[in-house]
Amino acid sequence: MSRPLVIQDLYVYPIKSLAGIRLSEAKVEERGFQLDRRWMLVDESGKFISQRTFPLMVLLQVKIGEDSLTVYHQSNPDELIRIPYDYEGEENLSVKVWDDEMRASLVDKEFDNWFSSMLGMKVRLVKMPDTTERKVDPKYAVNGESVSFADGMPYLLIGQESLADLNSRLDSPVSMNRFRPNIVFSGGDSFVEDSLKKIQIGEVDFQVIKPCSRCVMVTVEQETGAKGAEPLKTLATYRKVGNKILFGQNMVALSTGVIRVGDELRPQ
């Protein structure tokens, strides 16, 4: 009898492209885990910035508090800012994530100045208001779902065995955090997630939608911000379909609730 699939890690990324946070349980909402990618840094034109072009963003660590996020540079934890969850500035602006344009709230100039100083470039911190509906591409949506500031889909699922398979082909193993998943499970064969369609975790149902196409962001070492050729170079030798390199599966939630590390992942 095959070993059950069990949730090993849950991750949330409150500010897009900054360091992620491992959780023991997470609240599943339509547009992603609660707090996931609800904030974002944009340039002066309103376009999102990410580790793809600014890899040192990963050195900004984020902690979840009762009523606020705490952000600090990993080299200087004492120089920090706190961003209250319920705080939104009165000024709105149009922001862009890839081809999607949407309204976002500027949070406060104090935060703009802090992030600009940390990153050495002029940026602004924005928050996605509840009133902003950024729809999942209709080609992939099941029930007309909305998504946060994530690249395109609310959830990313990866099996630990898939990473083990990749690492067996690399000279230096890489950590799962390179791939910025929301849900990591153990058990099963490598890339078993490719064959999943509908799954249940705890009492929550998800629909697996499509493979996740990977970019240079996975070449950023999440502990240092250093970039290299791997693991994209090796993934391209056996995970390339057409012109896309695939690793992990994008999902939408079909229901809401709380899921926990240790929950069983049950294919439906």
Summary of the structure (lengths in Angstrom):
residues: 268
radius of gyration: 18.1
end to end distance: 17.6
largest distance: 57.8
contacts: 848
relative contact order: 0.20
helix: 16%
strand: 41%
